[in-house]
Amino acid sequence: MMKTFKAGLFSAAAVAALVTVTMGVATAMPLNSSARGVVPADLQQLISVDYRAMADSPTATALKQQIMGTQPNLQEFEAALKGIGINPDKDVDTLAFASFRTAKMGVKGVGVAAGPFTMKAVLKKLTVAKIKPTKYRTSNIYPMDGGFVMTFLDDSTLLFGEMSALKIALDTRDGLALGLDTNETMSDMMSNVDSSPVWSVLDQLGTQNVMLSALGDAAKVADFDTIKKRLLGSEYTMNFTSGVNFDLTVVTSDSMSAATLSSLVKAGLLYKKMSATPTEKVAMDNTSVDSDGSNVSFHFKSTDQQFQSIMHSQLFAAVSH
């Protein structure tokens, strides 16, 4: 049974599996006020996916089959929603995951699903199944399959996660803990990306880990330690409306740091390219890196056919776990 979210970053594989349902979506909806209100200030990462449309795409089908086969947690999540009468493919508009740091319990995570389902219909199903809630202040908390618990934030917004994480989120909503809007860095990054079908923001430590992982052995050659403390956070968007587009922006402390990081990454790509397979070299050739002021921008673009080849490469396997 899955009782907690994976500590640390949500894996690239988890994001990729969720992305498969955003094919053909032209616009997205930012987090509604109910969802935003439960996100704690000490946010590590927030991922939001627009679920409103699923296009009939071979790339989406292939990606979902590959990822779902290796990510049992995602299967358990979908089963948990279906267990309370919510079909993720039809009944969910937006799905967001927030991981946040706690003083005594490490990294915790909650999810928020919003859509055309109604609280009345879900609660009726739970009543018929003789599932009773526990009370936490004014909130009724219900058990779900897979070790999750859930509560409604409004008539069509559902908060779910492990019990201790859920309580922290509700404390945040009720003003007993600082919320996302008090974290200026993360809030500012969100405003840059939250109109995209798939978007995420990541804190300083998470950004450092992502860049270290991306560089791999090249980080040692490039002396990454000299620059990592000047990375403040990052944001990314993914779009599948015309091929595959991935845009990542890393926020640094100053323009010199941004220029240095850009140079290190470019050198790292050249280093990695020496031992890359032909398919991986295509992926690297489709990646551009530039600095603008204190920001470093990464852009990856490929056709659906190229991306399906990359999915089966060792490079993709390495970043999707």
RAHUJO-V131239 format. One record per residue. N is the residue number from 0. OMEGA is omega in degrees with one decimal (none if undefined). Layout:
# RAHUJO-V131239
n = {N;N}
omega = {OMEGA;OMEGA}
This chain:
# RAHUJO-V131239
n = {0;1;2;3;4;5;6;7;8;9;10;11;12;13;14;15;16;17;18;19;20;21;22;23;24;25;26;27;28;29;30;31;32;33;34;35;36;37;38;39;40;41;42;43;44;45;46;47;48;49;50;51;52;53;54;55;56;57;58;59;60;61;62;63;64;65;66;67;68;69;70;71;72;73;74;75;76;77;78;79;80;81;82;83;84;85;86;87;88;89;90;91;92;93;94;95;96;97;98;99;100;101;102;103;104;105;106;107;108;109;110;111;112;113;114;115;116;117;118;119;120;121;122;123;124;125;126;127;128;129;130;131;132;133;134;135;136;137;138;139;140;141;142;143;144;145;146;147;148;149;150;151;152;153;154;155;156;157;158;159;160;161;162;163;164;165;166;167;168;169;170;171;172;173;174;175;176;177;178;179;180;181;182;183;184;185;186;187;188;189;190;191;192;193;194;195;196;197;198;199;200;201;202;203;204;205;206;207;208;209;210;211;212;213;214;215;216;217;218;219;220;221;222;223;224;225;226;227;228;229;230;231;232;233;234;235;236;237;238;239;240;241;242;243;244;245;246;247;248;249;250;251;252;253;254;255;256;257;258;259;260;261;262;263;264;265;266;267;268;269;270;271;272;273;274;275;276;277;278;279;280;281;282;283;284;285;286;287;288;289;290;291;292;293;294;295;296;297;298;299;300;301;302;303;304;305;306;307;308;309;310;311;312;313;314;315;316;317;318;319;320}
omega = {-179.4;-176.9;178.4;170.8;175.5;-179.6;179.0;-175.6;166.6;-174.4;176.2;179.2;179.7;177.9;-177.4;179.9;179.1;-178.9;-175.5;179.4;-179.3;-176.9;176.1;178.7;-176.3;-179.3;-178.2;179.1;175.0;177.2;175.5;-173.5;179.1;179.6;-178.6;-175.7;-178.2;-177.5;-179.5;-178.2;-176.2;-174.8;174.6;179.1;173.4;177.5;177.7;-178.7;175.7;-175.4;-167.1;-177.0;173.8;178.8;178.8;-173.6;175.6;179.2;179.3;-179.4;-178.6;-179.0;-178.6;178.6;-178.8;-175.6;-178.4;179.6;-177.7;-176.8;-179.2;178.7;178.9;176.8;179.7;178.3;179.6;178.6;-179.9;178.1;179.8;-179.8;176.9;172.9;179.5;176.1;-175.9;-176.3;-175.4;-169.7;-177.1;173.9;179.6;178.8;-179.3;174.1;177.1;171.7;-175.6;-177.0;176.4;-175.9;-172.1;-173.5;179.3;-179.1;176.6;-179.6;174.2;174.7;176.3;177.6;177.7;-178.4;-176.3;173.2;-179.6;178.3;-178.1;-177.8;-179.7;-179.1;176.2;178.8;179.1;178.6;177.8;179.9;179.8;176.5;-175.6;-178.9;165.9;-175.0;171.4;-168.4;-176.2;-173.8;172.1;-176.6;-176.1;175.0;175.3;174.0;175.2;178.8;177.2;165.0;-175.9;172.6;178.2;174.6;170.1;-172.2;-176.9;176.3;-172.8;175.4;-179.3;179.7;175.2;-169.3;-176.3;178.2;179.3;-179.7;177.4;178.8;179.0;175.0;179.3;178.6;-174.9;174.6;-179.9;176.4;-178.6;-177.8;-175.9;-174.8;175.9;178.1;-171.7;-177.0;-178.0;179.0;179.6;179.5;178.4;-177.6;179.5;-169.2;-166.7;171.9;-179.1;178.9;176.9;179.8;179.1;169.6;-172.1;-176.1;-173.8;-177.9;178.7;178.8;177.1;-179.6;179.4;-178.5;177.3;178.3;-178.8;-178.9;179.4;-179.9;179.6;179.0;178.9;178.9;-175.9;-179.8;-175.5;-177.1;-178.0;-174.4;-167.7;-177.9;-179.8;174.4;-172.5;-177.8;179.8;178.7;175.6;173.2;174.8;-177.1;-177.0;-175.0;178.6;-170.4;-179.8;178.6;178.0;179.0;-179.5;174.7;176.0;179.8;179.2;-175.3;-176.9;-176.4;178.3;178.5;179.5;179.7;179.2;179.5;178.7;179.9;179.5;-179.0;178.5;177.3;178.9;177.7;177.8;178.9;-179.5;-175.7;-177.9;-178.7;-176.5;173.4;177.2;179.7;179.6;177.1;176.4;179.4;179.8;178.0;-179.4;-178.6;176.8;-178.2;179.8;175.3;179.7;-174.2;-179.5;-178.5;172.6;-176.6;176.7;178.3;175.7;177.9;176.2;171.7;176.8;-178.5;177.6;-177.1;178.7;175.1;-179.3;-179.8;-175.8;-179.5;176.9;178.6;178.8;179.4;-177.7;-177.4;-175.9;177.1;none}
